[in-house]
């Protein structure tokens, strides 16, 4: 009997050891365990703009150099960040706002809200896209993910957020955004994180960062369960899934040629997709990274930029509870590989352009590069300030 137990324990230890070496250890490494954080491009050439804190998403208006930001407060994010399972609706800000920042003059403008029929439910902002209108390039369409609290006496912790996509319209450099419509579909717009809007104001693609608003299946995604998706909505045709059964979907961006990019926030990697005639998406390539990533952007030179997570463990389990706790941040740049290793199958090059140990830039979830003016903008869901760097 004792020998049988001993043999069982030996086998169990071997299985657990194999599980740790082959699965758990590399997963923890992607989350940042044991990673050495460097300080790159983060000192003399950068300034902080503390008036613009907790801005989860940044979008550049390339012709003018203005940046648009979807902002809240760090304190609100502690209580109400549905993507992180923080669902204390009583502590949520309902007065989140869109702001512009002009790097030439350092001027900040908070956009006033007009014609918003459901303003009583407020704005709790997350992802955003700002698109020049196809009918008049001086008009801008602002697509916003609004994580509303559920109606009635229902606890958000039981059912999740009542998330929708809001469409507003403004003018370049304007100070007011006028509400156009609300897109809502409980079966497809489940856990929206980021989106790409169309210039006609009629449609958009968006990521669901989880397959369920709450529950066990949602938690299993940390272990690799593929349940995230990209959805597509049209004002006349409704919403549908463009692609399902992806893993860790977060930021989404689109290149001028129509190619889509989606970031994996959990295990890392950049997924490249092509749109089809029926508005579905097909995966055409994948770029491996050693860390999870958040929002994406494409600069005028065609490079894809991502906010990387040098240590997602500190971000998720310490910084989100107390945004004053230092949390390292970085910016990654993806480009076509023209070096000699392209012959060995490395089609894409990944450069770490910016990295900070958390003493200067912390909680970064959005990175935008102005290639023409050589400026890098960084901000985040719980960041204490906008960071602007000269490259």
C-alpha positions in Angstrom: 0.0 0.0 0.0 2.8 2.4 1.0 4.6 1.6 -2.3 1.4 2.3 -4.3 1.0 5.7 -2.6 4.7 6.5 -3.2 4.4 5.7 -6.9 1.3 7.8 -7.2 3.0 10.7 -5.5 6.0 10.4 -7.9 3.7 10.4 -10.9 1.7 13.4 -9.5 4.9 15.4 -8.9 6.1 14.6 -12.4 2.7 15.8 -13.8 2.7 18.9 -11.8 6.3 19.6 -12.7 5.6 19.2 -16.4 2.5 21.4 -16.1 4.6 24.1 -14.4 7.4 23.9 -16.9 5.3 23.6 -20.1 2.3 25.8 -19.2 2.3 27.7 -16.0 5.9 29.1 -16.1 5.7 30.6 -19.6 2.2 31.9 -18.8 3.5 33.7 -15.7 6.4 35.0 -17.7 4.0 36.6 -20.2 2.2 38.2 -17.2 5.6 39.7 -16.2 6.9 37.4 -13.4 10.6 37.8 -13.3 10.8 40.4 -16.1 13.4 43.1 -15.9 11.9 46.5 -16.8 14.1 48.9 -18.6 13.8 52.7 -18.8 13.7 53.6 -22.5 12.9 57.0 -24.0 11.1 58.1 -20.9 13.0 61.0 -19.3 14.3 64.2 -20.8 12.1 64.2 -23.9 8.8 63.7 -22.1 6.3 65.8 -20.2 3.3 64.9 -18.1 -0.1 66.5 -18.4 -1.8 65.7 -15.0 -5.1 67.5 -16.1 -5.8 64.5 -18.4 -5.8 61.5 -16.1 -7.6 58.1 -16.4 -8.0 58.5 -20.2 -8.4 54.9 -21.4 -8.1 55.7 -25.1 -6.3 58.2 -27.3 -7.0 59.0 -30.9 -5.0 61.3 -33.1 -6.5 63.7 -35.7 -3.5 63.6 -38.0 -4.2 66.7 -40.1 -4.3 69.1 -37.1 -2.2 67.1 -34.6 -5.0 67.3 -32.0 -5.5 64.2 -29.8 -8.9 63.1 -28.5 -9.1 61.3 -25.2 -11.8 59.3 -23.5 -11.4 60.2 -19.8 -12.7 59.4 -16.3 -11.1 59.6 -12.9 -8.7 57.1 -11.2 -11.1 56.8 -8.3 -14.0 55.8 -10.5 -11.9 53.2 -12.3 -11.2 51.5 -9.0 -14.9 50.8 -8.6 -16.2 50.6 -12.2 -14.0 49.0 -14.8 -16.1 46.2 -16.2 -13.2 44.7 -18.3 -11.4 44.0 -15.0 -14.6 42.7 -13.3 -14.8 45.9 -11.1 -18.6 46.3 -11.0 -19.4 48.5 -8.0 -21.8 50.8 -9.9 -22.3 53.1 -6.8 -18.7 54.2 -7.1 -18.7 54.9 -10.8 -18.4 58.2 -12.4 -21.3 59.0 -14.7 -19.7 62.2 -15.9 -16.8 60.8 -17.9 -15.8 63.1 -20.8 -14.0 63.4 -24.1 -11.2 66.0 -24.2 -8.9 67.3 -26.8 -5.2 68.2 -26.3 -3.3 70.5 -28.6 0.5 69.7 -28.2 1.4 73.0 -30.0 -0.3 75.2 -27.4 -0.9 72.7 -24.5 -4.6 73.7 -24.6 -7.1 71.2 -23.1 -10.7 71.3 -24.1 -13.5 69.2 -22.5 -16.3 68.7 -25.0 -19.7 69.6 -23.9 -22.5 67.1 -24.5 -25.6 68.1 -26.5 -28.8 66.3 -27.4 -28.1 63.3 -25.2 -31.6 61.9 -24.5 -30.3 59.2 -22.0 -27.9 61.6 -20.2 -29.5 60.6 -16.9 -27.7 57.2 -17.3 -24.5 59.1 -17.8 -21.2 58.3 -19.6 -18.7 55.8 -18.3 -16.2 55.7 -21.1 -13.8 53.0 -22.3 -12.8 52.5 -26.0 -13.2 55.3 -28.6 -12.7 56.1 -32.2 -12.7 59.5 -33.9 -13.3 59.4 -37.6 -13.6 62.3 -40.2 -17.0 62.3 -41.8 -17.2 61.1 -45.4 -19.7 63.9 -46.1 -17.5 66.7 -44.6 -14.0 66.2 -43.4 -14.4 69.1 -41.0 -17.0 67.0 -39.1 -15.8 64.3 -36.9 -17.7 61.2 -35.7 -16.9 60.1 -32.2 -17.7 56.5 -31.4 -17.7 55.7 -27.7 -18.1 52.6 -25.6 -20.4 53.5 -22.7 -20.4 51.1 -19.8 -23.8 51.9 -18.2 -25.0 50.5 -14.9 -28.0 48.1 -15.2 -31.4 49.6 -14.6 -33.5 49.1 -11.6 -32.3 47.4 -8.4 -30.3 44.8 -10.3 -26.7 44.5 -9.0 -24.0 44.9 -11.7 -22.0 42.3 -9.9 -24.7 39.7 -10.7 -25.4 40.7 -14.4 -22.5 42.9 -15.5 -22.6 46.2 -17.2 -25.3 47.4 -19.6 -22.8 48.4 -22.2 -23.7 50.2 -25.4 -21.9 52.2 -28.2 -22.7 55.9 -28.4 -22.2 57.9 -31.6 -21.6 61.7 -31.3 -20.7 64.3 -33.9 -18.4 67.3 -33.5 -16.3 69.6 -35.6 -12.5 69.7 -35.8 -11.3 71.7 -32.8 -14.9 72.1 -31.6 -16.0 72.2 -28.0 -19.3 70.4 -28.2 -20.3 66.9 -29.3 -23.8 66.2 -30.3 -25.4 62.8 -29.7 -26.6 61.0 -32.9 -27.6 57.5 -31.7 -27.1 54.6 -29.3 -26.3 51.1 -30.5 -27.5 48.4 -28.2 -27.6 44.6 -28.7 -27.4 42.4 -25.6 -26.6 39.3 -27.6 -23.7 40.7 -29.5 -22.5 43.8 -27.7 -21.6 41.8 -24.6 -18.4 43.2 -23.1 -17.2 45.8 -25.6 -13.7 47.1 -25.2 -12.5 49.0 -28.2 -13.9 49.8 -31.7 -13.3 51.1 -35.2 -16.0 53.4 -36.7 -17.0 54.0 -40.3 -16.8 57.5 -41.8 -20.5 57.4 -42.8 -21.7 57.0 -39.2 -23.6 53.9 -40.0 -21.4 51.0 -38.8 -18.5 49.9 -36.7 -16.4 46.9 -35.7 -15.7 46.3 -32.0 -14.0 43.8 -29.7 -15.7 41.9 -26.9 -13.0 41.4 -24.3 -14.8 38.5 -22.6 -17.3 35.9 -23.8 -19.6 36.6 -20.8 -20.3 39.6 -18.6 -19.9 37.6 -15.4 -19.5 34.0 -14.3 -17.2 31.0 -14.3 -16.7 30.9 -18.1 -15.3 34.4 -18.0 -12.7 33.4 -15.4 -11.6 30.4 -17.5 -10.4 32.7 -20.2 -7.3 33.4 -18.0 -6.4 29.7 -18.6 -6.8 29.9 -22.3 -10.5 29.4 -22.9 -11.1 31.2 -26.3 -14.4 33.1 -25.9 -13.7 36.6 -27.0 -14.9 38.0 -30.3 -15.1 40.9 -32.8 -18.6 42.2 -33.5 -20.0 44.3 -36.4 -23.0 46.6 -36.2 -24.9 48.5 -38.9 -27.6 51.0 -38.2 -29.9 49.4 -40.8 -28.8 45.7 -40.5 -28.3 45.3 -36.8 -25.3 43.6 -35.1 -23.6 40.2 -35.6 -20.3 38.5 -34.8 -17.6 39.1 -37.4 -15.4 36.4 -35.8 -15.8 34.3 -32.6 -13.7 32.0 -30.4 -10.7 34.3 -30.2 -8.6 34.7 -27.0 -7.9 37.8 -25.0 -9.3 40.3 -27.4 -8.7 43.9 -26.4 -7.6 46.8 -28.7 -8.6 47.0 -32.3 -7.3 49.2 -35.1 -7.7 49.3 -38.9 -5.1 50.3 -41.5 -6.0 52.4 -44.5 -6.0 49.3 -46.8 -8.8 47.8 -44.6 -6.6 45.3 -42.6 -7.6 44.9 -39.0 -5.4 44.3 -36.0 -6.5 43.0 -32.7 -4.4 42.8 -29.5 -4.4 39.9 -27.0 -4.4 41.4 -23.5 -3.8 38.1 -21.7 -1.2 36.1 -23.5 0.1 38.7 -25.9 0.2 38.7 -29.6 -1.1 40.8 -32.5 -3.7 39.1 -34.7 -4.1 40.3 -38.3 -7.5 40.0 -40.0 -9.0 40.8 -43.3 -12.6 41.8 -43.9 -14.9 39.8 -46.2 -17.8 40.9 -48.4 -20.3 39.7 -45.7 -18.5 41.9 -43.1 -17.0 38.8 -41.4 -13.3 38.8 -40.5 -10.7 36.1 -41.4 -7.4 35.6 -39.6 -4.5 35.9 -42.0 -1.5 36.2 -39.7 -0.3 36.4 -36.1 2.7 38.2 -34.5 3.9 36.7 -31.3 4.8 39.0 -28.3 6.2 38.2 -24.9 3.5 40.2 -23.1 -0.1 41.2 -23.1 -1.2 44.4 -24.9 -4.0 46.8 -24.7 -5.1 49.5 -27.2 -3.7 49.7 -30.8 -3.2 52.5 -33.2 -1.7 52.8 -36.8 0.5 55.8 -37.6 0.8 57.6 -40.9 3.9 55.6 -41.7 1.9 52.4 -41.5 3.4 51.1 -38.2 1.1 49.5 -35.6 1.6 50.7 -32.0 0.5 49.0 -28.9 0.4 49.7 -25.1 2.2 46.7 -23.6 2.0 45.3 -20.1 5.5 44.7 -18.7 4.0 43.3 -15.5 0.3 42.5 -15.8 0.3 41.0 -12.3 1.1 44.3 -10.7 -1.4 46.1 -13.0 -4.3 43.7 -12.2 -3.7 42.9 -8.6 -2.2 46.0 -7.2 -2.4 49.1 -9.4 -6.1 48.7 -10.2 -6.8 48.7 -6.5 -4.6 51.7 -5.8 -3.6 53.7 -8.8 -0.8 55.3 -6.9 1.1 52.0 -6.8 3.8 52.1 -9.5 3.1 49.9 -12.4 5.5 49.6 -15.4 4.3 50.6 -18.9 5.7 50.5 -22.4 5.0 51.2 -26.0 5.6 48.6 -28.7 5.9 49.3 -32.5 5.2 46.7 -35.1 6.6 47.0 -38.6 7.4 45.0 -41.7 10.7 43.2 -41.1 13.4 44.2 -43.7 16.3 42.7 -41.8 18.2 39.5 -42.6 16.1 37.3 -40.3 13.1 37.9 -42.7 14.5 34.9 -44.6 13.9 32.8 -41.5 10.2 33.5 -41.5 10.1 36.6 -39.2 7.8 38.8 -41.3 7.3 41.4 -38.7 9.6 43.4 -36.4 8.6 44.3 -32.8 10.5 47.2 -31.2 10.2 48.4 -27.6 10.3 52.2 -28.2 9.3 53.4 -24.7 9.4 51.7 -21.3 9.1 53.1 -17.8 9.3 51.3 -14.5 6.2 53.1 -13.2 7.8 56.1 -11.5 6.9 58.4 -14.4 4.4 56.6 -16.7 2.0 54.2 -15.0 -1.2 52.5 -15.9 -0.7 53.1 -19.6 -3.3 51.4 -21.8 -3.2 53.6 -25.0 -0.3 54.7 -27.2 -0.5 56.9 -30.3 2.3 58.1 -32.5 2.3 61.2 -34.6 4.8 60.2 -37.2 4.8 63.6 -38.9 5.4 65.6 -35.8 7.5 62.9 -34.1 5.4 62.9 -30.9 4.3 59.9 -28.8 1.2 60.1 -26.6 0.5 57.7 -23.7 -2.3 57.6 -21.2 -4.3 54.9 -19.5 -7.4 53.7 -17.7 -5.9 54.6 -14.3 -3.0 56.7 -15.4 -2.3 59.9 -13.3 -1.6 61.9 -16.4 -1.2 62.1 -20.2 2.5 61.6 -21.2 3.8 63.4 -24.3 7.3 62.4 -25.6 9.4 63.7 -28.5 10.9 60.9 -30.5 
